[in-house]
Amino acid sequence: MVSELGKGRDKARSIKEWHITAQGLRYLNLLADYPRKLTYRGLRVYVPEPAAYALQKLIVSTRRSKEEKRQRDLETAVAVIEYIDSNSNERPKMKRILRRLPGKWLKTLKGLASQHSPKLLQMMKELEA
């Protein structure tokens, strides 16, 4: 996976030196900028912070052409936000990420939160206060 910027491309990118094809994904940098280190069966694994994952899913849902995928992204994001809201260790991480997002992304997220996630909307309002 590689970050998709600008107009984007319809096709995956071939990286011949590595013998792979990389699919461009929008807002991938949001996931990469907030990693969480875990250990699984003795291996160190990096995954996105749940807050970054939920926010990326919300933003990407607006770009989906297939309703089924859009709905699945929204449901996943809302479920993760519910978890974050109920976990005192995760809420500050969500707020920290929200503070660092570009204004355009925040505007998009606020609109989505008002429709789909009252808990995210509340966290956003707390930052404005």
C-alpha positions in Angstrom: 0.0 0.0 0.0 1.1 3.5 -0.8 -0.4 6.9 0.0 -2.6 8.2 -2.8 -2.2 11.9 -3.4 -3.6 14.5 -5.8 -5.8 13.3 -8.6 -4.8 9.7 -8.0 -4.5 6.7 -10.3 -7.0 4.1 -11.4 -4.4 1.3 -11.5 -2.0 -0.2 -8.9 1.7 0.8 -9.2 4.3 -1.7 -10.2 7.5 -1.5 -8.2 9.7 -3.7 -10.3 12.8 -3.6 -8.0 10.7 -5.4 -5.3 8.6 -7.4 -7.6 5.4 -6.1 -6.1 2.3 -4.1 -7.1 1.3 -1.3 -4.7 -2.3 -0.2 -4.4 -2.7 3.5 -3.7 -4.9 4.4 -0.7 -6.2 7.8 0.3 -5.4 9.0 3.8 -3.0 6.2 4.4 -0.6 8.7 6.1 -3.2 9.1 8.9 -2.6 5.4 9.7 1.1 5.6 9.3 1.5 8.7 11.4 0.0 7.1 14.5 1.4 3.6 14.9 0.9 1.3 17.9 3.6 -1.3 18.7 2.3 -4.7 19.7 3.9 -8.0 20.3 2.2 -11.1 18.8 3.7 -14.5 19.3 7.1 -13.0 19.8 6.9 -10.7 16.8 6.9 -7.0 17.0 3.9 -5.7 15.0 2.9 -2.1 14.2 -0.8 -1.4 13.7 -2.6 2.0 13.5 -3.9 3.6 16.7 -7.6 2.8 16.9 -8.4 6.5 16.8 -6.5 7.0 13.6 -8.1 3.9 12.1 -11.6 5.0 13.0 -11.0 8.6 11.6 -9.5 7.2 8.4 -12.5 4.9 7.9 -14.9 7.8 8.4 -13.1 10.0 5.9 -12.7 7.3 3.3 -16.4 6.4 3.6 -17.2 9.6 1.8 -15.2 8.6 -1.2 -16.7 5.1 -1.6 -18.8 4.6 -4.8 -20.2 1.3 -3.6 -22.9 1.7 -0.8 -22.0 -1.6 0.8 -18.4 -0.6 1.3 -19.3 2.8 2.5 -21.7 1.4 5.0 -19.2 -1.1 6.3 -16.6 1.6 6.7 -19.1 3.7 8.7 -20.1 0.8 10.9 -16.5 -0.1 11.6 -15.6 3.4 12.5 -18.5 3.9 14.8 -17.8 0.7 16.6 -14.2 1.7 17.2 -15.2 5.1 18.3 -17.6 3.5 20.8 -14.7 1.5 22.2 -12.5 4.7 22.3 -15.2 6.6 24.2 -15.5 3.9 26.8 -11.7 3.6 27.4 -10.1 6.3 29.5 -6.7 5.6 27.9 -7.9 5.9 24.3 -10.0 9.2 24.5 -6.9 11.4 25.0 -5.3 9.8 22.0 -8.3 10.5 19.8 -8.3 14.2 20.9 -4.5 14.4 20.2 -5.0 13.1 16.7 -8.0 15.4 16.1 -6.0 18.5 17.1 -3.4 17.7 14.5 -5.8 17.2 11.5 -6.2 19.7 8.7 -9.2 21.9 8.9 -10.8 20.3 5.8 -10.6 16.9 7.3 -12.1 18.2 10.6 -15.0 19.7 8.7 -15.7 16.4 6.9 -15.4 14.5 10.2 -17.7 16.9 12.0 -20.4 16.4 9.4 -20.0 12.6 9.5 -20.0 12.6 13.3 -23.2 14.7 13.4 -24.9 12.0 11.3 -23.3 8.8 12.6 -21.4 9.2 15.8 -22.6 11.5 18.6 -19.7 10.4 20.8 -17.1 11.6 18.2 -19.1 14.8 17.9 -18.9 15.3 21.6 -15.2 14.8 21.7 -14.8 17.3 18.9 -16.9 19.8 20.8 -14.8 19.3 23.9 -11.7 20.4 21.8 -13.5 23.6 20.6 -14.3 24.6 24.2 
